[in-house]
Amino acid sequence: MKFFSKAELIFYAGAFVAVFGVAALVKMIHSEDPLPEALGPCNLDTGLCTLQETPERFNGATIQFEDGIRLNRRISTTLDLPKAVQNAQDIKLVLEGRDMYLGVYEYPLRKLPDNTWHSQVVVPLCTDERMQWVLKVQMKDAMGRSKEWAYLFDIDNPNEAI
């Protein structure tokens, strides 16, 4: 039976602490953020995202992906705001994986004359069979106050179906 020298024990102990310390740090950084209070689903086929249980001021906030939600293509996307939040000054969509970190994708929206907001959104392809995405709407109103709500959707990887 081999006995380790004091230097070897210190080396292995340091390596052990470093590996598990980095793993704990990564988990802490990429742990799930709590979802906003206002939350709703998206229909992949129609591309319509609506809020369900929501504070009154967000009732009627919808997102419409022009031809449904599809992977790896630029989709014309429109946000329609209810009257209670029509004093928006700056809005962006933030797309990120719910259960897996694949980056954070921000899409600034531009205001159209009819008080709808528009952008082009790309939903990235994940190598897993199914990916759950969170699409957050982050808004600043005329007084600089931040508001946020979100939509959830799961999308299958078409390459996994083969």
Buried (B, 14 or more C-beta within 10 A) or exposed (E): EEEEEEEEEEEEEEEEEEEEEEEEEEEEEEEEEEBBEBBBBBEBEEBBBBBEEBEEBBBBBBBBBEEBBBBEEEBEBBBEBBEEBEBBEBBBBBBBBBEEEBEEBEBEBEBEEEBBBBBEBBBEBBEBEEBBBBBBBBBBBEEEEEBBBBBBBEBBBEEEEE
